[in-house]
């Protein structure tokens, strides 16, 4: 009996160590992934390279680039190429974000709005990470509802690109903050519970949560709090 207990205990410790390793590697790569994002955003603002990507053209470039990179990440996540491909994706996302950042920087209080959006995103992450560590129930059932919510957001966003409604952007941004906050809780819980064992896939999921929350907060702050000279 004691022998079986020892084996079970050793197995349990090994599983927990693996989960901790995935979480540690995910957090490290997530922090690293922010550097190419900042670089891409700075380059886009400095050069104005994304200013011509309006309407349908910008939508096509974004969707083609984002889904192309995500497909490549999933294909390379178990190889040495996985991390460079992920970092290339985060650079691309920073580049795509630069158009909105440039618009916000056009406000007198633009830098303050960007820092507020960053702080708000960090706050959401801290809250969701704390909740994920204390919630005991299985949250895997959330996945289908979150996927439907994200799909509705994507369709609504595509429609609003052509409609150009400020009220529509506000509504979509508010929904996005709620949906991707819940997605973040789900993704973190998956790592903690061992449902996600690949740190590159885990990083991609959390990065998308953070990116969408930050972008949505920035859009709302720009609409509500932007001060013109």
C-alpha positions as CSV (number, residue, x, y, z in Angstrom):
1,X,0.0,0.0,0.0
2,X,2.8,2.4,0.9
3,X,4.5,1.6,-2.3
4,X,1.5,2.6,-4.3
5,X,1.0,5.8,-2.3
6,X,4.7,6.7,-3.0
7,X,4.2,6.2,-6.7
8,X,1.0,8.2,-6.7
9,X,2.6,11.0,-4.8
10,X,5.7,11.1,-7.1
11,X,3.4,11.1,-10.2
12,X,1.3,14.0,-8.7
13,X,4.5,16.0,-7.9
14,X,5.8,15.4,-11.5
15,X,2.5,16.6,-13.0
16,X,2.4,19.7,-10.8
17,X,6.0,20.4,-11.7
18,X,5.2,20.2,-15.4
19,X,2.2,22.6,-15.0
20,X,4.4,25.0,-13.1
21,X,7.0,24.8,-15.8
22,X,4.4,25.5,-18.5
23,X,3.1,28.5,-16.6
24,X,6.6,29.8,-15.9
25,X,7.7,29.5,-19.6
26,X,4.4,31.0,-20.7
27,X,4.8,34.1,-18.5
28,X,8.4,34.5,-19.6
29,X,7.5,34.3,-23.3
30,X,4.5,36.5,-22.8
31,X,6.7,39.2,-21.3
32,X,9.2,38.8,-24.2
33,X,6.4,39.0,-26.8
34,X,5.6,42.5,-25.6
35,X,8.9,43.8,-26.9
36,X,8.3,43.1,-30.6
37,X,4.8,44.5,-30.1
38,X,6.2,47.8,-28.8
39,X,8.8,47.9,-31.6
40,X,6.1,47.2,-34.3
41,X,3.9,50.0,-32.8
42,X,6.7,52.4,-32.6
43,X,7.8,51.7,-36.2
44,X,4.3,52.0,-37.5
45,X,3.8,55.4,-35.8
46,X,7.3,56.7,-36.7
47,X,7.0,55.8,-40.4
48,X,3.2,56.0,-40.9
49,X,3.5,52.8,-42.9
50,X,0.0,51.6,-41.8
51,X,-1.8,54.9,-42.4
52,X,-2.9,53.9,-45.9
53,X,-4.5,50.7,-44.6
54,X,-8.0,52.0,-44.4
55,X,-11.4,50.2,-44.7
56,X,-11.4,47.0,-46.6
57,X,-7.7,47.0,-47.4
58,X,-6.7,47.2,-43.8
59,X,-9.1,44.5,-42.9
60,X,-7.8,42.1,-45.6
61,X,-4.1,42.8,-44.6
62,X,-4.9,42.3,-40.9
63,X,-6.9,39.1,-41.3
64,X,-4.5,37.5,-43.8
65,X,-1.5,38.4,-41.6
66,X,-3.0,37.4,-38.3
67,X,-4.5,34.1,-39.4
68,X,-1.5,33.3,-41.5
69,X,0.8,33.8,-38.5
70,X,-1.5,31.9,-36.1
71,X,-1.6,28.9,-38.5
72,X,2.3,29.0,-38.7
73,X,2.5,29.2,-34.9
74,X,0.4,26.1,-34.5
75,X,2.5,24.3,-37.1
76,X,5.8,25.2,-35.5
77,X,4.9,25.2,-31.8
78,X,6.7,21.9,-31.1
79,X,9.9,23.0,-32.9
80,X,12.7,25.5,-32.5
81,X,11.0,27.8,-35.0
82,X,7.9,28.2,-32.7
83,X,9.2,31.1,-30.6
84,X,10.6,33.2,-33.5
85,X,7.3,32.8,-35.4
86,X,5.4,33.8,-32.4
87,X,7.6,36.9,-31.9
88,X,7.1,37.7,-35.6
89,X,3.4,37.6,-35.0
90,X,3.6,40.0,-32.1
91,X,5.6,42.4,-34.2
92,X,3.0,42.3,-36.9
93,X,0.2,42.9,-34.3
94,X,2.1,45.9,-32.9
95,X,2.4,47.2,-36.5
96,X,-1.3,46.8,-37.0
97,X,-2.0,48.6,-33.7
98,X,0.1,51.5,-34.6
99,X,-2.7,53.2,-36.6
100,X,-4.9,53.4,-33.5
101,X,-2.0,54.5,-31.3
102,X,-1.1,57.2,-33.8
103,X,-4.7,58.5,-33.7
104,X,-4.7,58.5,-29.9
105,X,-1.4,60.3,-29.8
106,X,-3.1,63.0,-31.9
107,X,-5.0,64.0,-28.7
108,X,-3.4,66.4,-26.2
109,X,-3.7,63.7,-23.5
110,X,-2.8,60.8,-25.9
111,X,0.2,59.5,-23.9
112,X,-1.9,59.5,-20.7
113,X,-4.7,57.5,-22.5
114,X,-2.2,54.9,-23.7
115,X,-0.7,54.5,-20.2
116,X,-4.2,54.2,-18.7
117,X,-5.1,51.5,-21.2
118,X,-1.9,49.7,-20.4
119,X,-2.5,49.9,-16.7
120,X,-6.1,48.8,-17.1
121,X,-5.0,45.8,-19.1
122,X,-2.4,44.9,-16.5
123,X,-5.1,45.2,-13.8
124,X,-7.5,42.9,-15.7
125,X,-4.6,40.3,-16.1
126,X,-3.9,40.5,-12.3
127,X,-7.5,40.0,-11.4
128,X,-8.0,37.1,-13.8
129,X,-4.7,35.4,-12.7
130,X,-5.8,35.7,-9.1
131,X,-9.3,34.2,-9.9
132,X,-7.8,31.4,-11.9
133,X,-5.6,30.4,-9.0
134,X,-8.5,30.2,-6.5
135,X,-11.4,28.8,-8.6
136,X,-11.6,25.1,-8.2
137,X,-14.4,24.2,-10.6
138,X,-13.7,23.1,-14.2
139,X,-14.2,26.0,-16.6
140,X,-13.7,24.0,-19.9
141,X,-17.5,24.3,-20.6
142,X,-16.9,28.1,-21.2
143,X,-15.0,27.4,-24.4
144,X,-17.9,27.1,-26.8
145,X,-19.7,30.2,-25.5
146,X,-16.5,32.2,-25.6
147,X,-15.9,31.1,-29.1
148,X,-19.4,32.1,-30.2
149,X,-18.8,35.5,-28.5
150,X,-15.5,36.0,-30.2
151,X,-17.1,35.1,-33.6
152,X,-19.9,37.6,-33.1
153,X,-17.3,40.2,-32.2
154,X,-15.3,39.5,-35.4
155,X,-18.4,39.7,-37.6
156,X,-19.5,42.8,-35.9
157,X,-16.1,44.4,-36.3
158,X,-16.0,43.5,-40.0
159,X,-19.4,45.1,-40.5
160,X,-18.4,48.2,-38.5
161,X,-15.3,48.7,-40.7
162,X,-17.6,49.5,-43.6
163,X,-20.3,51.3,-41.5
164,X,-17.9,53.4,-39.5
165,X,-20.2,53.8,-36.5
166,X,-18.7,55.3,-33.4
167,X,-21.6,53.9,-31.3
168,X,-20.9,50.5,-32.9
169,X,-17.2,50.7,-32.0
170,X,-18.1,51.6,-28.4
171,X,-20.5,48.7,-28.1
172,X,-18.0,46.2,-29.7
173,X,-15.1,47.5,-27.5
174,X,-17.1,47.1,-24.3
175,X,-18.2,43.6,-25.3
176,X,-14.6,42.7,-26.3
177,X,-13.3,43.7,-22.9
178,X,-15.8,41.4,-21.2
179,X,-15.4,38.5,-23.5
180,X,-11.6,38.5,-23.6
181,X,-11.4,39.0,-19.9
182,X,-13.4,35.8,-19.5
183,X,-11.2,34.2,-22.2
184,X,-8.2,35.1,-20.2
185,X,-9.6,33.5,-17.1
186,X,-10.4,30.4,-19.1
187,X,-6.9,30.3,-20.7
188,X,-5.1,30.7,-17.4
189,X,-7.2,28.0,-15.8
190,X,-6.4,25.7,-18.6
191,X,-2.7,26.1,-17.9
192,X,-3.2,25.7,-14.1
193,X,-5.3,22.5,-14.6
194,X,-3.0,21.0,-17.2
195,X,-5.4,21.4,-20.1
196,X,-2.8,23.3,-22.1
197,X,0.7,21.8,-22.0
198,X,2.4,23.7,-24.8
199,X,3.8,27.1,-23.6
200,X,3.8,28.6,-27.1
201,X,0.1,27.9,-27.6
202,X,-0.6,29.1,-24.1
203,X,1.4,32.3,-24.8
204,X,-0.5,32.9,-28.1
205,X,-3.9,32.6,-26.3
206,X,-3.0,35.0,-23.5
207,X,-1.3,37.4,-25.9
208,X,-4.5,37.6,-27.9
209,X,-6.5,38.2,-24.8
210,X,-4.2,41.0,-23.7
211,X,-4.1,42.6,-27.1
212,X,-7.8,42.7,-27.6
213,X,-8.4,44.1,-24.1
214,X,-5.8,46.8,-24.5
215,X,-7.0,47.7,-28.0
216,X,-10.6,47.9,-26.8
217,X,-9.7,50.0,-23.7
218,X,-7.7,52.3,-25.9
219,X,-10.6,52.8,-28.3
220,X,-13.0,53.6,-25.5
221,X,-10.6,56.0,-23.9
222,X,-10.0,57.7,-27.2
223,X,-13.7,58.1,-27.8
224,X,-14.6,59.2,-24.3
225,X,-11.6,61.0,-23.0
226,X,-9.6,62.3,-26.0
227,X,-8.8,66.0,-25.6
228,X,-8.1,68.0,-28.8
229,X,-5.8,71.0,-28.8
